[in-house]
Amino acid sequence: MRHKDPALMQRISGYIGTYYRKHHTTPSTREIAAAMGISAASGYNYLVAMHKAGLLSYENGEITGLPQMRKTKTGYLSVPLVGSIRCGDPENEEEQVDMYVGLPEVIFGSEKCYLLRAAGDSLTDAGIGEGDLVLIRKQADCQVGDIVVALDENNENTLKVYGGIDSASQKVILRYANEKAYPGKVILVDRLVVQGVARNVIKAL
C-alpha cells in the first residue's frame, strides 16, 4: 500500500467527526471520498490505513469508532415528547406528540419509550419536579414502588408511585412522593391501566 498523506488523514478524521456530530452516525466510504475529492477506492484505502494506524475502527466496510468515540455507541433513539402529565390530581389528557427527541442508546437503552413533561409537585421526593422530562418505558405491568403513568376507570391519567392493592378496599393504591406537602396522601382507584413505567428523569441544573 502506498504512503498515505497525513494531512488527508487528518481531514478525513475531522470530516467523520463533524458528520457524526451532525447526523449521529458515521458517513459511508463513498460520502467520505466525495467530500475529500478522491475516488471511492482511495477512500477505502485511506480508511484501511487509518484503521491499521489506530486512528479509527473500520470493519466490514463500516466505521465503528473514532478514538474519542470508542466508548460511545453511534445509535440514537428517536423518542416522542407527548406533552405534560400531572404529578398531582388526575386530569384528562390526550396524547399529542410535540416533537421527537434524539437520545443516545448507550445511556437510555433502545426499548420503546416516550417522554412526558412533569407538571405538579407530588413526586419531588422521587426526584421529579415541575418541568422535568420523564422517560417512560412502554409496558403494561409494574412492581410496587414503580413510578407509573396511570390511567384509571374514568380515563384520567397521572404520574404516581404504584402502591399495590389496598387490603381493606381491594382498590389500587397510587401514592404521592412529597411528604412535606402531601403527608401520607394516596389515591385509591377501582381499576388501573398502566401505560408505562418511569425509567429516567432529564432535568436542568
ROVEX-264585 format. One record per residue: residue number from 1; residue in three letters; x, y, z of N, C-alpha, C in turn. Coordinates in Angstrom, 2 decimals. Example, Ala and Ser with C-alpha at 12.3 -4.5 7.8 and 13.67 -1.06 7.14 Angstrom:
2
REC | 1 | ALA | 13.19 | -5.69 | 7.80 | 12.30 | -4.50 | 7.80 | 13.20 | -3.30 | 7.80
REC | 2 | SER | 12.85 | -2.25 | 7.08 | 13.67 | -1.06 | 7.14 | 12.90 | 0.03 | 7.87
***
This chain:
205
REC | 1 | MET | 0.85 | -1.20 | 0.00 | 0.00 | 0.00 | 0.00 | 0.88 | 1.24 | 0.00
REC | 2 | ARG | 0.57 | 2.18 | -0.87 | 1.36 | 3.39 | -0.98 | 1.27 | 4.23 | 0.29
REC | 3 | HIS | 2.27 | 5.09 | 0.46 | 2.30 | 6.00 | 1.60 | 1.07 | 6.91 | 1.56
REC | 4 | LYS | 0.48 | 7.09 | 2.72 | -0.72 | 7.92 | 2.81 | -0.39 | 9.30 | 3.37
REC | 5 | ASP | -1.06 | 10.29 | 2.82 | -0.83 | 11.68 | 3.20 | -1.40 | 11.93 | 4.60
REC | 6 | PRO | -0.56 | 12.27 | 5.59 | -1.05 | 12.52 | 6.95 | -2.06 | 13.66 | 7.01
REC | 7 | ALA | -1.88 | 14.68 | 6.17 | -2.81 | 15.81 | 6.17 | -4.20 | 15.37 | 5.71
REC | 8 | LEU | -4.23 | 14.50 | 4.70 | -5.52 | 13.99 | 4.22 | -6.17 | 13.10 | 5.28
REC | 9 | MET | -5.34 | 12.32 | 5.97 | -5.89 | 11.51 | 7.06 | -6.55 | 12.40 | 8.12
REC | 10 | GLN | -5.89 | 13.51 | 8.42 | -6.43 | 14.44 | 9.41 | -7.74 | 15.05 | 8.92
REC | 11 | ARG | -7.81 | 15.39 | 7.64 | -9.03 | 15.95 | 7.06 | -10.17 | 14.92 | 7.11
REC | 12 | ILE | -9.84 | 13.68 | 6.79 | -10.85 | 12.61 | 6.83 | -11.37 | 12.43 | 8.26
REC | 13 | SER | -10.45 | 12.41 | 9.21 | -10.85 | 12.26 | 10.61 | -11.75 | 13.40 | 11.05
REC | 14 | GLY | -11.38 | 14.64 | 10.67 | -12.19 | 15.79 | 11.04 | -13.56 | 15.75 | 10.39
REC | 15 | TYR | -13.62 | 15.31 | 9.13 | -14.90 | 15.20 | 8.43 | -15.81 | 14.18 | 9.09
REC | 16 | ILE | -15.24 | 13.04 | 9.46 | -16.04 | 11.99 | 10.09 | -16.59 | 12.49 | 11.43
REC | 17 | GLY | -15.77 | 13.18 | 12.20 | -16.22 | 13.70 | 13.49 | -17.34 | 14.72 | 13.33
REC | 18 | THR | -17.19 | 15.64 | 12.37 | -18.23 | 16.64 | 12.12 | -19.52 | 15.98 | 11.64
REC | 19 | TYR | -19.38 | 15.01 | 10.74 | -20.54 | 14.30 | 10.21 | -21.28 | 13.58 | 11.34
REC | 20 | TYR | -20.50 | 12.96 | 12.22 | -21.12 | 12.21 | 13.32 | -21.89 | 13.13 | 14.26
REC | 21 | ARG | -21.30 | 14.28 | 14.60 | -21.97 | 15.21 | 15.50 | -23.26 | 15.75 | 14.89
REC | 22 | LYS | -23.30 | 15.85 | 13.58 | -24.48 | 16.39 | 12.90 | -25.55 | 15.33 | 12.69
REC | 23 | HIS | -25.14 | 14.12 | 12.32 | -26.10 | 13.08 | 11.92 | -26.22 | 11.92 | 12.92
REC | 24 | HIS | -25.39 | 11.91 | 13.94 | -25.38 | 10.84 | 14.95 | -25.09 | 9.47 | 14.34
REC | 25 | THR | -24.38 | 9.45 | 13.26 | -23.92 | 8.22 | 12.64 | -22.67 | 8.57 | 11.84
REC | 26 | THR | -21.95 | 7.57 | 11.36 | -20.74 | 7.83 | 10.61 | -21.03 | 7.79 | 9.11
REC | 27 | PRO | -20.27 | 8.53 | 8.30 | -20.52 | 8.57 | 6.86 | -20.06 | 7.29 | 6.18
REC | 28 | SER | -20.58 | 7.08 | 4.98 | -20.15 | 5.93 | 4.19 | -18.81 | 6.24 | 3.53
REC | 29 | THR | -18.17 | 5.21 | 3.02 | -16.90 | 5.39 | 2.33 | -17.07 | 6.31 | 1.13
REC | 30 | ARG | -18.16 | 6.15 | 0.39 | -18.40 | 7.00 | -0.79 | -18.61 | 8.46 | -0.38
REC | 31 | GLU | -19.30 | 8.69 | 0.73 | -19.51 | 10.07 | 1.19 | -18.18 | 10.71 | 1.58
REC | 32 | ILE | -17.33 | 9.95 | 2.21 | -16.02 | 10.48 | 2.59 | -15.20 | 10.79 | 1.34
REC | 33 | ALA | -15.20 | 9.86 | 0.39 | -14.44 | 10.06 | -0.84 | -14.92 | 11.31 | -1.58
REC | 34 | ALA | -16.25 | 11.48 | -1.67 | -16.80 | 12.64 | -2.37 | -16.41 | 13.94 | -1.66
REC | 35 | ALA | -16.45 | 13.93 | -0.33 | -16.12 | 15.13 | 0.42 | -14.64 | 15.48 | 0.30
REC | 36 | MET | -13.79 | 14.47 | 0.16 | -12.35 | 14.70 | 0.06 | -11.88 | 14.90 | -1.38
REC | 37 | GLY | -12.78 | 14.66 | -2.34 | -12.40 | 14.80 | -3.75 | -11.50 | 13.70 | -4.23
REC | 38 | ILE | -11.67 | 12.49 | -3.71 | -10.87 | 11.34 | -4.13 | -11.80 | 10.22 | -4.58
REC | 39 | SER | -11.24 | 9.19 | -5.19 | -12.07 | 8.08 | -5.65 | -12.54 | 7.24 | -4.46
REC | 40 | ALA | -13.61 | 6.46 | -4.68 | -14.11 | 5.59 | -3.63 | -13.05 | 4.57 | -3.22
REC | 41 | ALA | -12.27 | 4.07 | -4.22 | -11.21 | 3.11 | -3.91 | -10.14 | 3.74 | -3.03
REC | 42 | SER | -9.78 | 5.00 | -3.31 | -8.80 | 5.69 | -2.48 | -9.36 | 5.93 | -1.07
REC | 43 | GLY | -10.63 | 6.28 | -1.02 | -11.26 | 6.47 | 0.28 | -11.20 | 5.21 | 1.12
REC | 44 | TYR | -11.49 | 4.10 | 0.47 | -11.42 | 2.80 | 1.17 | -10.00 | 2.54 | 1.67
REC | 45 | ASN | -9.01 | 2.76 | 0.80 | -7.63 | 2.50 | 1.17 | -7.18 | 3.38 | 2.34
REC | 46 | TYR | -7.63 | 4.63 | 2.35 | -7.28 | 5.52 | 3.45 | -7.91 | 5.04 | 4.76
REC | 47 | LEU | -9.14 | 4.59 | 4.70 | -9.81 | 4.11 | 5.91 | -9.13 | 2.86 | 6.45
REC | 48 | VAL | -8.72 | 1.97 | 5.55 | -8.00 | 0.77 | 5.97 | -6.68 | 1.18 | 6.63
REC | 49 | ALA | -5.96 | 2.12 | 6.01 | -4.69 | 2.57 | 6.57 | -4.88 | 3.24 | 7.93
REC | 50 | MET | -5.94 | 4.03 | 8.07 | -6.21 | 4.70 | 9.34 | -6.60 | 3.69 | 10.42
REC | 51 | HIS | -7.29 | 2.63 | 10.00 | -7.63 | 1.56 | 10.94 | -6.37 | 0.88 | 11.46
REC | 52 | LYS | -5.45 | 0.57 | 10.55 | -4.20 | -0.09 | 10.93 | -3.35 | 0.80 | 11.82
REC | 53 | ALA | -3.47 | 2.12 | 11.61 | -2.69 | 3.07 | 12.41 | -3.35 | 3.38 | 13.74
REC | 54 | GLY | -4.54 | 2.83 | 13.97 | -5.25 | 3.06 | 15.22 | -5.95 | 4.39 | 15.31
REC | 55 | LEU | -6.15 | 5.04 | 14.16 | -6.81 | 6.34 | 14.15 | -8.33 | 6.22 | 14.20
REC | 56 | LEU | -8.85 | 5.10 | 13.77 | -10.28 | 4.83 | 13.84 | -10.49 | 3.33 | 13.72
REC | 57 | SER | -11.73 | 2.90 | 13.88 | -12.07 | 1.49 | 13.70 | -12.88 | 1.35 | 12.43
REC | 58 | TYR | -12.40 | 0.53 | 11.51 | -13.06 | 0.34 | 10.22 | -13.15 | -1.15 | 9.96
REC | 59 | GLU | -14.35 | -1.69 | 10.06 | -14.56 | -3.13 | 9.94 | -15.77 | -3.42 | 9.06
REC | 60 | ASN | -15.59 | -4.38 | 8.15 | -16.68 | -4.81 | 7.26 | -17.31 | -3.64 | 6.50
REC | 61 | GLY | -16.44 | -2.71 | 6.07 | -16.92 | -1.58 | 5.29 | -17.64 | -0.51 | 6.09
REC | 62 | GLU | -17.51 | -0.54 | 7.42 | -18.22 | 0.42 | 8.26 | -17.28 | 0.99 | 9.31
REC | 63 | ILE | -17.39 | 2.31 | 9.52 | -16.63 | 2.96 | 10.58 | -17.36 | 2.72 | 11.90
REC | 64 | THR | -16.69 | 2.03 | 12.80 | -17.35 | 1.67 | 14.06 | -16.85 | 2.48 | 15.25
REC | 65 | GLY | -15.85 | 3.32 | 15.05 | -15.43 | 4.14 | 16.17 | -14.21 | 4.98 | 15.88
REC | 66 | LEU | -14.23 | 6.21 | 16.34 | -13.06 | 7.08 | 16.35 | -12.45 | 7.03 | 17.75
REC | 67 | PRO | -11.21 | 7.47 | 17.91 | -10.61 | 7.42 | 19.25 | -11.47 | 8.07 | 20.32
REC | 68 | GLN | -12.07 | 9.24 | 20.03 | -12.88 | 9.92 | 21.03 | -14.28 | 9.34 | 21.14
REC | 69 | MET | -14.60 | 8.34 | 20.26 | -15.93 | 7.73 | 20.26 | -15.89 | 6.28 | 20.70
REC | 70 | ARG | -14.74 | 5.78 | 21.08 | -14.60 | 4.35 | 21.30 | -15.55 | 3.83 | 22.37
REC | 71 | LYS | -15.88 | 4.68 | 23.35 | -16.76 | 4.24 | 24.42 | -18.19 | 4.71 | 24.21
REC | 72 | THR | -18.51 | 5.18 | 23.02 | -19.84 | 5.70 | 22.74 | -20.45 | 4.99 | 21.56
REC | 73 | LYS | -21.59 | 4.38 | 21.72 | -22.28 | 3.78 | 20.60 | -22.80 | 4.88 | 19.69
REC | 74 | THR | -22.94 | 4.55 | 18.41 | -23.39 | 5.55 | 17.46 | -24.91 | 5.63 | 17.39
REC | 75 | GLY | -25.63 | 4.68 | 18.02 | -27.08 | 4.64 | 17.89 | -27.78 | 5.70 | 18.72
REC | 76 | TYR | -28.76 | 6.33 | 18.11 | -29.63 | 7.27 | 18.81 | -31.06 | 6.79 | 18.68
REC | 77 | LEU | -31.83 | 7.00 | 19.73 | -33.22 | 6.60 | 19.77 | -34.08 | 7.84 | 19.60
REC | 78 | SER | -35.01 | 7.81 | 18.63 | -35.92 | 8.92 | 18.41 | -37.15 | 8.72 | 19.29
REC | 79 | VAL | -37.30 | 9.59 | 20.29 | -38.34 | 9.41 | 21.31 | -39.36 | 10.55 | 21.21
REC | 80 | PRO | -40.67 | 10.24 | 21.14 | -41.67 | 11.30 | 21.08 | -41.88 | 11.97 | 22.43
REC | 81 | LEU | -41.94 | 13.29 | 22.42 | -42.34 | 14.06 | 23.60 | -43.83 | 14.34 | 23.44
REC | 82 | VAL | -44.63 | 13.74 | 24.32 | -46.08 | 13.75 | 24.10 | -46.81 | 14.70 | 25.05
REC | 83 | GLY | -46.13 | 15.76 | 25.46 | -46.79 | 16.77 | 26.27 | -46.54 | 16.57 | 27.75
REC | 84 | SER | -47.43 | 17.11 | 28.57 | -47.24 | 17.09 | 30.01 | -48.21 | 16.13 | 30.68
REC | 85 | ILE | -47.87 | 15.76 | 31.91 | -48.75 | 14.91 | 32.71 | -48.67 | 15.40 | 34.14
REC | 86 | ARG | -49.81 | 15.39 | 34.82 | -49.86 | 15.91 | 36.16 | -49.15 | 15.00 | 37.15
REC | 87 | CYS | -48.33 | 15.61 | 38.00 | -47.81 | 14.94 | 39.19 | -48.62 | 15.50 | 40.35
REC | 88 | GLY | -49.90 | 15.26 | 40.30 | -50.83 | 15.79 | 41.29 | -52.12 | 15.04 | 41.13
REC | 89 | ASP | -53.25 | 15.74 | 41.18 | -54.52 | 15.06 | 40.98 | -54.67 | 14.67 | 39.52
REC | 90 | PRO | -55.35 | 13.55 | 39.25 | -55.52 | 13.11 | 37.87 | -56.27 | 14.14 | 37.03
REC | 91 | GLU | -55.99 | 14.14 | 35.74 | -56.72 | 15.01 | 34.83 | -56.79 | 14.35 | 33.48
REC | 92 | ASN | -57.74 | 14.78 | 32.68 | -57.89 | 14.23 | 31.33 | -56.74 | 14.72 | 30.46
REC | 93 | GLU | -56.15 | 13.81 | 29.70 | -55.05 | 14.14 | 28.79 | -55.24 | 13.36 | 27.49
REC | 94 | GLU | -54.97 | 13.99 | 26.39 | -54.91 | 13.30 | 25.11 | -53.48 | 13.32 | 24.63
REC | 95 | GLU | -53.00 | 12.15 | 24.22 | -51.62 | 12.06 | 23.77 | -51.44 | 12.86 | 22.48
REC | 96 | GLN | -50.48 | 13.74 | 22.49 | -50.18 | 14.55 | 21.32 | -48.68 | 14.76 | 21.26
REC | 97 | VAL | -48.08 | 14.39 | 20.14 | -46.63 | 14.49 | 20.02 | -46.24 | 15.94 | 19.75
REC | 98 | ASP | -45.45 | 16.51 | 20.67 | -44.97 | 17.88 | 20.50 | -43.74 | 17.92 | 19.60
REC | 99 | MET | -42.86 | 16.93 | 19.77 | -41.62 | 16.86 | 18.99 | -41.01 | 15.49 | 19.21
REC | 100 | TYR | -39.95 | 15.20 | 18.45 | -39.18 | 13.99 | 18.66 | -37.80 | 14.38 | 19.15
REC | 101 | VAL | -37.31 | 13.66 | 20.15 | -36.04 | 13.97 | 20.79 | -35.08 | 12.80 | 20.58
REC | 102 | GLY | -33.86 | 13.08 | 20.13 | -32.85 | 12.05 | 19.95 | -32.09 | 11.80 | 21.24
REC | 103 | LEU | -32.13 | 10.56 | 21.74 | -31.44 | 10.19 | 22.97 | -30.44 | 9.07 | 22.66
REC | 104 | PRO | -29.22 | 9.15 | 23.19 | -28.22 | 8.11 | 22.92 | -28.61 | 6.78 | 23.56
REC | 105 | GLU | -28.59 | 5.72 | 22.77 | -28.98 | 4.40 | 23.26 | -28.04 | 3.89 | 24.34
REC | 106 | VAL | -26.77 | 4.30 | 24.29 | -25.81 | 3.81 | 25.27 | -26.18 | 4.26 | 26.68
REC | 107 | ILE | -26.92 | 5.35 | 26.81 | -27.34 | 5.85 | 28.11 | -28.77 | 5.44 | 28.44
REC | 108 | PHE | -29.66 | 5.55 | 27.46 | -31.08 | 5.36 | 27.72 | -31.63 | 4.03 | 27.21
REC | 109 | GLY | -30.81 | 3.23 | 26.54 | -31.29 | 1.96 | 26.02 | -32.03 | 2.12 | 24.71
REC | 110 | SER | -32.58 | 1.01 | 24.21 | -33.24 | 1.02 | 22.90 | -34.67 | 0.52 | 22.97
REC | 111 | GLU | -35.24 | 0.45 | 24.17 | -36.60 | -0.02 | 24.32 | -37.59 | 1.06 | 23.88
REC | 112 | LYS | -38.83 | 0.65 | 23.61 | -39.85 | 1.59 | 23.20 | -40.22 | 2.51 | 24.36
REC | 113 | CYS | -40.01 | 3.80 | 24.16 | -40.22 | 4.77 | 25.23 | -40.88 | 6.03 | 24.68
REC | 114 | TYR | -41.33 | 6.87 | 25.58 | -41.78 | 8.20 | 25.22 | -41.45 | 9.14 | 26.37
REC | 115 | LEU | -41.44 | 10.43 | 26.09 | -41.12 | 11.44 | 27.09 | -42.37 | 12.20 | 27.49
REC | 116 | LEU | -42.47 | 12.50 | 28.77 | -43.53 | 13.35 | 29.30 | -42.90 | 14.49 | 30.09
REC | 117 | ARG | -43.53 | 15.66 | 30.02 | -43.07 | 16.79 | 30.83 | -43.89 | 16.82 | 32.11
REC | 118 | ALA | -43.20 | 16.75 | 33.24 | -43.90 | 16.69 | 34.52 | -44.50 | 18.04 | 34.89
REC | 119 | ALA | -45.70 | 17.99 | 35.47 | -46.36 | 19.18 | 35.98 | -46.87 | 18.85 | 37.38
REC | 120 | GLY | -46.64 | 19.75 | 38.34 | -47.05 | 19.49 | 39.70 | -45.88 | 19.12 | 40.59
REC | 121 | ASP | -46.18 | 18.87 | 41.86 | -45.12 | 18.67 | 42.85 | -45.29 | 17.41 | 43.68
REC | 122 | SER | -46.09 | 16.47 | 43.24 | -46.38 | 15.30 | 44.08 | -45.27 | 14.26 | 44.08
REC | 123 | LEU | -44.24 | 14.43 | 43.25 | -43.18 | 13.41 | 43.17 | -41.79 | 13.99 | 43.46
REC | 124 | THR | -41.74 | 15.09 | 44.18 | -40.44 | 15.74 | 44.42 | -39.51 | 14.85 | 45.25
REC | 125 | ASP | -40.06 | 14.04 | 46.14 | -39.21 | 13.14 | 46.93 | -38.60 | 12.04 | 46.06
REC | 126 | ALA | -39.17 | 11.81 | 44.89 | -38.64 | 10.83 | 43.94 | -37.72 | 11.48 | 42.92
REC | 127 | GLY | -37.45 | 12.78 | 43.09 | -36.54 | 13.48 | 42.19 | -37.19 | 14.03 | 40.94
REC | 128 | ILE | -38.52 | 14.09 | 40.91 | -39.23 | 14.60 | 39.74 | -39.93 | 15.90 | 40.12
REC | 129 | GLY | -39.59 | 16.98 | 39.40 | -40.16 | 18.28 | 39.69 | -40.84 | 18.89 | 38.49
REC | 130 | GLU | -41.43 | 20.02 | 38.69 | -42.14 | 20.75 | 37.64 | -41.22 | 21.00 | 36.45
REC | 131 | GLY | -41.68 | 20.63 | 35.26 | -40.93 | 20.88 | 34.04 | -39.91 | 19.83 | 33.66
REC | 132 | ASP | -39.65 | 18.87 | 34.55 | -38.70 | 17.81 | 34.22 | -39.24 | 16.92 | 33.10
REC | 133 | LEU | -38.33 | 16.37 | 32.30 | -38.72 | 15.40 | 31.28 | -38.54 | 14.00 | 31.86
REC | 134 | VAL | -39.60 | 13.22 | 31.82 | -39.58 | 11.87 | 32.37 | -39.64 | 10.87 | 31.23
REC | 135 | LEU | -38.64 | 9.99 | 31.14 | -38.61 | 8.97 | 30.11 | -39.43 | 7.77 | 30.58
REC | 136 | ILE | -40.47 | 7.44 | 29.83 | -41.40 | 6.37 | 30.20 | -41.19 | 5.18 | 29.27
REC | 137 | ARG | -40.92 | 4.02 | 29.85 | -40.85 | 2.80 | 29.05 | -42.24 | 2.22 | 28.89
REC | 138 | LYS | -42.62 | 1.95 | 27.65 | -43.95 | 1.42 | 27.39 | -44.06 | -0.01 | 27.91
REC | 139 | GLN | -44.93 | -0.22 | 28.89 | -45.19 | -1.55 | 29.41 | -46.49 | -1.51 | 30.20
REC | 140 | ALA | -47.17 | -2.64 | 30.27 | -48.47 | -2.70 | 30.92 | -48.40 | -3.24 | 32.34
REC | 141 | ASP | -47.23 | -3.76 | 32.75 | -47.11 | -4.31 | 34.09 | -46.17 | -3.44 | 34.92
REC | 142 | CYS | -46.23 | -3.59 | 36.22 | -45.37 | -2.80 | 37.10 | -45.20 | -3.52 | 38.42
REC | 143 | GLN | -44.24 | -3.03 | 39.20 | -43.97 | -3.55 | 40.53 | -44.26 | -2.47 | 41.56
REC | 144 | VAL | -44.58 | -2.90 | 42.79 | -44.80 | -1.94 | 43.87 | -43.56 | -1.06 | 44.01
REC | 145 | GLY | -43.77 | 0.24 | 44.05 | -42.67 | 1.19 | 44.14 | -42.31 | 1.83 | 42.82
REC | 146 | ASP | -42.79 | 1.26 | 41.70 | -42.54 | 1.86 | 40.39 | -43.32 | 3.16 | 40.26
REC | 147 | ILE | -42.73 | 4.11 | 39.55 | -43.46 | 5.33 | 39.19 | -44.12 | 5.06 | 37.85
REC | 148 | VAL | -45.45 | 5.15 | 37.82 | -46.19 | 4.71 | 36.64 | -47.02 | 5.84 | 36.06
REC | 149 | VAL | -47.25 | 5.75 | 34.75 | -48.28 | 6.56 | 34.11 | -49.57 | 5.76 | 34.26
REC | 150 | ALA | -50.48 | 6.26 | 35.07 | -51.66 | 5.51 | 35.45 | -52.91 | 6.10 | 34.81
REC | 151 | LEU | -53.67 | 5.24 | 34.15 | -54.97 | 5.62 | 33.58 | -56.03 | 4.89 | 34.37
REC | 152 | ASP | -56.93 | 5.64 | 35.01 | -57.92 | 4.99 | 35.87 | -59.22 | 4.71 | 35.13
REC | 153 | GLU | -60.25 | 4.27 | 35.88 | -61.51 | 3.87 | 35.26 | -62.27 | 5.03 | 34.63
REC | 154 | ASN | -61.89 | 6.26 | 34.97 | -62.53 | 7.44 | 34.39 | -61.72 | 8.03 | 33.23
REC | 155 | ASN | -60.75 | 7.24 | 32.73 | -59.87 | 7.70 | 31.65 | -59.12 | 8.97 | 32.01
REC | 156 | GLU | -58.76 | 9.09 | 33.27 | -57.93 | 10.19 | 33.74 | -56.55 | 9.63 | 34.05
REC | 157 | ASN | -55.53 | 10.39 | 33.74 | -54.19 | 9.86 | 33.99 | -53.35 | 10.76 | 34.88
REC | 158 | THR | -52.36 | 10.16 | 35.47 | -51.47 | 10.86 | 36.38 | -50.18 | 10.07 | 36.49
REC | 159 | LEU | -49.17 | 10.72 | 37.02 | -47.88 | 10.07 | 37.27 | -47.74 | 9.88 | 38.77
REC | 160 | LYS | -47.72 | 8.64 | 39.21 | -47.72 | 8.34 | 40.64 | -46.88 | 7.09 | 40.94
REC | 161 | VAL | -46.67 | 6.85 | 42.22 | -45.97 | 5.65 | 42.68 | -47.02 | 4.55 | 42.89
REC | 162 | TYR | -46.81 | 3.41 | 42.24 | -47.74 | 2.29 | 42.39 | -47.53 | 1.66 | 43.77
REC | 163 | GLY | -48.61 | 1.60 | 44.55 | -48.51 | 1.11 | 45.91 | -49.14 | -0.24 | 46.15
REC | 164 | GLY | -49.53 | -0.95 | 45.09 | -50.13 | -2.27 | 45.25 | -51.64 | -2.19 | 45.46
REC | 165 | ILE | -52.21 | -3.18 | 46.15 | -53.65 | -3.27 | 46.37 | -53.95 | -3.04 | 47.85
REC | 166 | ASP | -54.89 | -2.16 | 48.13 | -55.32 | -1.89 | 49.50 | -56.08 | -3.10 | 50.04
REC | 167 | SER | -55.64 | -3.64 | 51.16 | -56.23 | -4.87 | 51.70 | -57.67 | -4.69 | 52.14
REC | 168 | ALA | -58.04 | -3.51 | 52.60 | -59.40 | -3.29 | 53.10 | -60.39 | -3.10 | 51.97
REC | 169 | SER | -60.05 | -2.25 | 51.02 | -61.00 | -1.92 | 49.95 | -60.77 | -2.70 | 48.67
REC | 170 | GLN | -59.60 | -3.36 | 48.55 | -59.21 | -4.06 | 47.34 | -59.06 | -3.12 | 46.13
REC | 171 | LYS | -58.85 | -1.87 | 46.42 | -58.63 | -0.89 | 45.36 | -57.12 | -0.72 | 45.12
REC | 172 | VAL | -56.79 | -0.18 | 43.96 | -55.39 | 0.07 | 43.61 | -54.91 | 1.34 | 44.31
REC | 173 | ILE | -53.70 | 1.27 | 44.86 | -53.13 | 2.40 | 45.58 | -52.15 | 3.14 | 44.68
REC | 174 | LEU | -52.33 | 4.45 | 44.55 | -51.38 | 5.32 | 43.87 | -50.89 | 6.33 | 44.90
REC | 175 | ARG | -49.60 | 6.32 | 45.17 | -49.04 | 7.14 | 46.23 | -48.41 | 8.42 | 45.71
REC | 176 | TYR | -48.47 | 9.46 | 46.53 | -47.70 | 10.67 | 46.31 | -46.29 | 10.45 | 46.87
REC | 177 | ALA | -45.35 | 11.25 | 46.43 | -43.98 | 11.17 | 46.94 | -43.50 | 12.57 | 47.27
REC | 178 | ASN | -44.23 | 13.21 | 48.17 | -43.88 | 14.53 | 48.67 | -44.46 | 14.64 | 50.08
REC | 179 | GLU | -43.72 | 14.09 | 51.04 | -44.25 | 14.01 | 52.41 | -44.46 | 15.38 | 53.05
REC | 180 | LYS | -43.68 | 16.37 | 52.65 | -43.84 | 17.69 | 53.24 | -45.16 | 18.33 | 52.83
REC | 181 | ALA | -45.49 | 18.21 | 51.55 | -46.72 | 18.84 | 51.06 | -47.94 | 17.93 | 51.16
REC | 182 | TYR | -47.72 | 16.61 | 51.00 | -48.84 | 15.66 | 50.99 | -48.52 | 14.46 | 51.88
REC | 183 | PRO | -48.43 | 14.66 | 53.17 | -48.03 | 13.55 | 54.06 | -49.02 | 12.39 | 54.02
REC | 184 | GLY | -48.51 | 11.22 | 53.59 | -49.33 | 10.01 | 53.58 | -50.44 | 9.98 | 52.55
REC | 185 | LYS | -50.47 | 10.94 | 51.62 | -51.60 | 11.01 | 50.69 | -51.51 | 9.92 | 49.62
REC | 186 | VAL | -52.66 | 9.30 | 49.35 | -52.77 | 8.29 | 48.31 | -54.05 | 8.52 | 47.52
REC | 187 | ILE | -54.12 | 7.91 | 46.35 | -55.34 | 7.85 | 45.55 | -55.72 | 6.39 | 45.44
REC | 188 | LEU | -56.99 | 6.08 | 45.68 | -57.49 | 4.72 | 45.54 | -58.40 | 4.65 | 44.31
REC | 189 | VAL | -58.12 | 3.72 | 43.40 | -58.92 | 3.59 | 42.19 | -59.39 | 2.15 | 42.05
REC | 190 | ASP | -60.57 | 1.98 | 41.46 | -61.13 | 0.64 | 41.28 | -60.37 | -0.16 | 40.23
REC | 191 | ARG | -59.97 | 0.51 | 39.17 | -59.31 | -0.18 | 38.07 | -58.18 | 0.69 | 37.56
REC | 192 | LEU | -57.08 | 0.05 | 37.23 | -55.90 | 0.79 | 36.80 | -55.34 | 0.20 | 35.52
REC | 193 | VAL | -55.04 | 1.07 | 34.55 | -54.33 | 0.66 | 33.34 | -52.98 | 1.36 | 33.36
REC | 194 | VAL | -51.91 | 0.57 | 33.36 | -50.56 | 1.13 | 33.37 | -50.13 | 1.38 | 31.92
REC | 195 | GLN | -49.81 | 2.62 | 31.62 | -49.39 | 2.99 | 30.27 | -47.87 | 3.07 | 30.12
REC | 196 | GLY | -47.18 | 2.86 | 31.21 | -45.73 | 2.88 | 31.15 | -45.14 | 3.10 | 32.53
REC | 197 | VAL | -43.83 | 2.84 | 32.63 | -43.11 | 2.98 | 33.90 | -41.94 | 3.94 | 33.69
REC | 198 | ALA | -41.79 | 4.90 | 34.60 | -40.72 | 5.88 | 34.51 | -39.37 | 5.22 | 34.71
REC | 199 | ARG | -38.40 | 5.53 | 33.82 | -37.07 | 4.94 | 33.90 | -35.98 | 5.98 | 34.10
REC | 200 | ASN | -36.16 | 7.19 | 33.57 | -35.12 | 8.22 | 33.69 | -35.79 | 9.57 | 33.84
REC | 201 | VAL | -35.07 | 10.49 | 34.43 | -35.52 | 11.88 | 34.55 | -34.44 | 12.78 | 33.96
REC | 202 | ILE | -34.86 | 13.69 | 33.07 | -33.94 | 14.65 | 32.47 | -34.33 | 16.02 | 32.97
REC | 203 | LYS | -33.40 | 16.70 | 33.62 | -33.76 | 17.99 | 34.22 | -32.62 | 18.98 | 34.06
REC | 204 | ALA | -32.98 | 20.25 | 34.17 | -31.99 | 21.32 | 34.16 | -31.43 | 21.50 | 35.56
REC | 205 | LEU | -30.13 | 21.78 | 35.66 | -29.50 | 22.01 | 36.96 | -29.54 | 23.48 | 37.31
***
